[in-house]
Amino acid sequence: MMGNNASVWVVTEGLKGLQNQAIGLAQALGFPYVYKEIMKPKSIWRVLPASYWPDPLLLLVDDQKFTPPWPDLLISCGRCSTATSLAIKKASAGKTFTVHIQHPQVDPGKFDIVIAPLHDRLSGSNVLVTQGAIHHVTNEKLVSAASHFRPLLSSLPRPLIGVLMGGNNKYQEFTAVAAQDFADKLSAAAWSTHGGLAITPSRRTNSKNKEILRQGLKGVPAYIWDGQTENPYLGLLALADVIVVTSDSISMISEACFTGKPIYVYELPGGGRRHKKFLDDLMKKGIVRPFLGKIEAWKYPPRDETRRAADFVRERFLERKSMDQKLCCTP
């Protein structure tokens, strides 16, 4: 922990996946932090480089403006937060230490640190390359979730197959045909192992696919989260013996890999270059396997890229802080 005398802002455009990465890093650093959400730029500004945007300090939600005192450390995540981070660094006369997560789509040298996954193909002396997305999942959270959600899932037979179900994204479409095939393969896996299914759909899972899943799993020992009660997502990660994840979410796959449990990925139609490179790398390392309706067990070292990123940021930030103090005290 770096000490609590540093001020920290976490800035994203509000998407859950971006929040989880940025807040997860802040929590791993051990700092108290303030979360600030920015508005997404509209119309033509969304496709122009950040350097062309109007005053990025005006992007704070509710028509508010970013104002000093500027933070000692700023953690931003996602393309839309790039311009705001650079504007705050400029406004602070370079005193704010900037950490950006994901490819910023500008020269990474403009930030003090950029944390980018391998599939972003980014490099530089200030760039930390991670194997997948960093996140907010920790061992402490999993222990707590296991205790909290165990009664909910205790009636299901073992092995317990945890299922993280996503939806459409920019490159992949979770069609009705794919949903039926997914349900058939999950049913086959449960019956062949005499196990149970614990399934949590995501915000992107549409109602039609949820219904296809429910109908396709009739008679199968299964719990399907209804979206109304508390999401058992962390409980599934903690209590499942095996985890099945749909291929649309790099974040969900990365979080599953933190557990060290066997991970199966159900590949949806389509897929961009980044997604394919991400999955290919994990499969070559023997961490994940394609989900074809059969379940086996294997082991690999759990991946804690968030801790590695936090250690990297801590070291660079303390170096910078020490240099600033020396310059301040030099007569």
C-alpha positions in Angstrom: 0.0 0.0 0.0 1.4 3.4 -0.9 0.0 5.4 1.9 -3.2 7.3 2.1 -1.9 10.9 1.6 -2.2 10.7 -2.2 -5.4 11.7 -3.9 -6.7 9.4 -6.6 -9.4 9.8 -9.3 -10.8 7.0 -11.3 -12.4 8.1 -14.6 -14.4 6.1 -17.2 -17.4 6.6 -19.4 -19.5 4.4 -17.1 -19.5 1.1 -18.9 -19.3 -1.8 -16.3 -16.4 -3.5 -18.0 -14.3 -0.3 -17.9 -15.3 0.5 -14.3 -14.3 -3.0 -13.1 -10.8 -2.6 -14.6 -10.1 0.9 -13.4 -11.6 0.5 -9.9 -10.0 -3.0 -9.6 -6.6 -1.4 -10.2 -7.3 1.4 -7.6 -8.4 -1.2 -5.0 -5.3 -3.3 -5.7 -3.2 -0.2 -5.0 -4.9 0.3 -1.7 -5.8 3.9 -2.2 -9.0 5.7 -1.2 -10.3 7.0 -4.6 -13.0 9.1 -6.0 -14.9 7.8 -9.1 -15.8 10.3 -11.7 -17.9 9.4 -14.8 -17.7 11.2 -18.0 -20.2 11.6 -20.8 -19.6 9.9 -24.1 -18.8 12.4 -26.8 -21.5 12.7 -29.4 -21.8 12.6 -33.1 -18.6 13.3 -35.0 -16.4 13.7 -31.9 -16.7 9.9 -31.2 -14.7 9.1 -34.4 -12.1 11.9 -34.2 -8.8 11.5 -32.3 -9.0 12.8 -28.7 -6.7 15.8 -29.6 -9.5 17.2 -31.7 -12.2 17.1 -29.1 -13.7 20.3 -27.5 -12.7 21.0 -23.9 -12.5 17.5 -22.3 -12.8 19.0 -18.8 -16.4 19.7 -19.7 -17.2 16.0 -20.2 -18.1 15.3 -16.5 -21.7 14.0 -16.2 -24.5 16.3 -15.1 -22.9 19.2 -17.1 -20.3 19.6 -14.4 -16.6 20.5 -15.1 -13.4 18.9 -13.8 -11.8 21.5 -11.5 -8.7 21.6 -9.2 -7.3 20.5 -6.8 -6.0 18.0 -9.3 -5.3 14.5 -8.1 -1.9 13.0 -7.5 -2.9 9.9 -9.5 -5.4 9.5 -12.2 -6.6 6.1 -13.5 -8.6 6.2 -16.7 -10.0 3.4 -18.8 -11.4 3.3 -22.3 -11.0 5.5 -25.4 -13.5 8.1 -24.3 -11.5 8.9 -21.1 -8.3 9.6 -23.0 -8.8 13.2 -23.8 -10.0 14.0 -20.2 -6.9 12.3 -18.7 -4.5 14.3 -21.0 -6.4 17.5 -20.2 -6.1 17.0 -16.5 -2.4 16.2 -16.8 -1.9 19.5 -18.8 -4.0 21.5 -16.3 -2.0 20.2 -13.4 1.3 21.2 -15.2 2.2 17.6 -15.4 2.0 16.9 -11.7 -0.9 14.4 -12.0 0.5 10.9 -12.6 -1.6 9.4 -15.3 -2.4 5.7 -15.8 -4.5 4.7 -18.7 -5.9 1.2 -19.2 -6.4 -0.2 -22.7 -5.0 1.2 -25.9 -5.5 5.0 -25.7 -5.6 5.4 -29.5 -3.0 8.1 -29.1 0.8 8.1 -28.5 1.1 6.0 -25.2 4.1 8.3 -24.3 1.6 11.0 -23.5 0.7 9.1 -20.3 3.0 8.1 -17.4 1.8 4.5 -17.7 -0.4 2.6 -20.1 -1.7 -0.9 -19.2 -2.7 -2.7 -22.3 -3.6 -6.4 -22.9 -1.4 -8.4 -25.2 -4.0 -8.4 -28.0 -3.8 -4.6 -28.2 -0.3 -5.0 -29.7 1.1 -2.0 -27.9 4.6 -1.6 -26.7 6.8 1.1 -25.1 9.0 1.8 -22.1 6.0 3.0 -20.1 3.6 0.2 -21.3 2.8 -2.8 -19.2 1.4 -5.6 -21.3 -1.1 -7.9 -19.6 -2.5 -11.3 -20.5 -6.1 -10.3 -20.8 -8.0 -7.6 -19.0 -7.3 -6.5 -15.4 -10.3 -6.7 -13.1 -11.8 -6.3 -9.7 -11.9 -10.0 -8.6 -9.8 -10.9 -5.6 -9.3 -13.9 -3.4 -10.9 -12.0 -0.5 -14.0 -11.3 -2.6 -14.3 -14.9 -3.7 -14.0 -16.2 -0.1 -16.8 -13.8 0.9 -18.9 -14.7 -2.1 -18.5 -18.4 -1.5 -19.9 -18.1 2.0 -22.7 -15.7 0.9 -24.0 -17.8 -2.1 -23.3 -21.3 -0.9 -26.9 -21.8 0.4 -28.3 -20.6 -3.0 -26.4 -23.3 -4.9 -26.1 -26.0 -2.3 -28.9 -28.2 -3.8 -27.2 -28.6 -7.1 -25.2 -31.8 -7.7 -21.5 -31.8 -8.3 -19.5 -31.1 -10.3 -20.9 -27.7 -10.4 -20.6 -26.1 -13.8 -20.6 -22.3 -13.6 -21.8 -20.6 -16.7 -21.1 -16.9 -17.6 -23.4 -16.0 -20.5 -22.9 -12.9 -22.5 -24.6 -11.4 -25.6 -24.0 -9.5 -28.8 -21.0 -7.2 -29.2 -19.4 -5.2 -32.1 -18.0 -8.3 -33.7 -20.0 -11.3 -32.5 -23.7 -12.0 -32.6 -25.3 -14.3 -30.1 -28.0 -15.7 -32.4 -31.0 -17.8 -31.5 -29.4 -20.7 -33.3 -26.2 -20.3 -31.2 -28.3 -20.0 -28.0 -30.1 -23.3 -28.8 -26.7 -25.0 -29.5 -25.3 -23.5 -26.3 -28.2 -24.9 -24.3 -27.9 -28.4 -25.9 -24.2 -28.5 -25.1 -24.7 -27.4 -21.5 -27.4 -30.0 -21.1 -25.1 -32.7 -22.5 -22.3 -31.6 -20.1 -24.6 -31.7 -17.1 -26.0 -35.2 -17.9 -22.7 -36.7 -18.8 -21.1 -35.7 -15.5 -24.2 -36.0 -13.3 -23.5 -32.5 -12.3 -25.4 -29.2 -12.1 -25.5 -25.9 -13.8 -25.3 -22.4 -12.2 -25.9 -19.7 -14.9 -25.7 -16.0 -14.8 -26.7 -14.0 -17.9 -25.1 -10.6 -18.4 -26.7 -7.2 -19.2 -26.1 -8.0 -22.9 -28.0 -11.3 -22.9 -31.3 -10.7 -24.6 -34.7 -12.0 -23.4 -35.1 -14.3 -26.3 -31.8 -16.1 -25.6 -32.7 -16.4 -21.9 -35.9 -18.1 -22.8 -34.2 -20.5 -25.2 -31.8 -21.4 -22.4 -34.6 -22.0 -19.9 -36.6 -24.2 -22.3 -33.5 -26.1 -23.4 -32.5 -26.9 -19.9 -35.9 -28.2 -18.6 -35.3 -31.2 -16.5 -31.6 -30.4 -16.0 -30.4 -29.6 -12.5 -29.8 -25.9 -13.0 -30.0 -22.5 -11.4 -30.5 -19.6 -13.8 -30.2 -16.1 -12.3 -33.4 -14.1 -13.0 -31.8 -10.7 -13.2 -34.0 -9.4 -10.3 -32.2 -10.7 -7.2 -28.5 -10.1 -6.3 -26.2 -11.3 -9.1 -24.4 -14.5 -8.0 -21.5 -13.9 -10.5 -18.8 -13.9 -7.9 -20.4 -16.9 -6.2 -20.2 -18.9 -9.4 -16.6 -18.1 -9.8 -16.0 -19.1 -6.2 -18.1 -22.3 -6.0 -18.0 -23.8 -9.5 -15.7 -26.7 -10.2 -15.6 -25.8 -13.9 -16.5 -22.6 -15.7 -18.0 -22.1 -19.1 -17.8 -18.6 -20.6 -19.2 -17.3 -23.9 -16.5 -15.8 -26.1 -17.9 -12.3 -26.4 -16.4 -11.0 -23.2 -12.7 -10.6 -22.7 -13.4 -9.3 -19.2 -15.5 -12.4 -18.1 -12.9 -14.8 -19.5 -10.0 -12.9 -17.7 -11.9 -12.9 -14.4 -12.6 -16.7 -14.8 -8.9 -17.3 -15.4 -8.1 -15.7 -12.0 -9.6 -18.7 -10.3 -7.2 -21.3 -11.7 -10.2 -23.6 -12.5 -10.8 -25.3 -15.8 -12.2 -22.7 -18.3 -14.2 -23.6 -21.3 -15.1 -21.0 -23.9 -18.1 -21.3 -26.1 -17.2 -19.5 -29.3 -19.9 -17.4 -30.9 -20.1 -16.7 -34.6 -17.8 -13.9 -35.9 -15.1 -12.3 -33.8 -12.6 -9.5 -34.3 -8.8 -9.8 -34.6 -8.3 -8.8 -31.0 -10.7 -11.4 -29.6 -9.2 -14.1 -31.7 -5.7 -13.3 -30.7 -6.7 -13.2 -27.0 -8.4 -16.7 -27.2 -5.6 -18.2 -29.3 -3.1 -17.2 -26.7 -5.0 -18.7 -23.8 -5.6 -21.9 -25.7 -2.0 -22.3 -26.7 -1.0 -21.9 -23.0 -3.5 -24.6 -22.0 -5.6 -22.3 -19.9 -8.9 -22.5 -21.8 -10.4 -25.0 -24.1 -13.3 -24.8 -26.6 -16.6 -25.8 -25.1 -18.1 -28.7 -27.1 -20.4 -30.2 -24.5 -17.9 -32.3 -22.6 -16.2 -31.5 -19.3 -12.8 -32.5 -18.1 -10.5 -31.2 -15.4 -7.0 -29.7 -15.7 -4.8 -27.2 -13.8 -2.8 -24.1 -14.5 -1.4 -21.3 -12.4 -4.1 -18.7 -11.6 -3.5 -15.5 -13.4 -3.4 -12.3 -11.2 -2.6 -9.6 -13.8 -4.3 -6.9 -11.7 -1.8 -7.5 -8.9 1.1 -7.4 -11.4 -0.3 -4.1 -12.8 -0.7 -2.6 -9.4 2.9 -3.5 -8.5 4.2 -1.8 -11.7 2.1 1.3 -11.1 3.2 1.5 -7.4 6.9 1.3 -8.3 6.7 4.0 -11.0 4.5 6.3 -9.0 6.7 6.2 -5.9 9.8 6.8 -8.1 8.1 9.9 -9.5 6.9 11.1 -6.1 10.4 10.7 -4.7 11.9 12.7 -7.6 9.4 15.5 -7.1 10.2 15.7 -3.4 13.9 15.9 -4.1 13.4 18.7 -6.7 11.1 20.5 -4.3 13.7 20.4 -1.5 16.7 21.3 -3.7 17.9 24.8 -3.0 
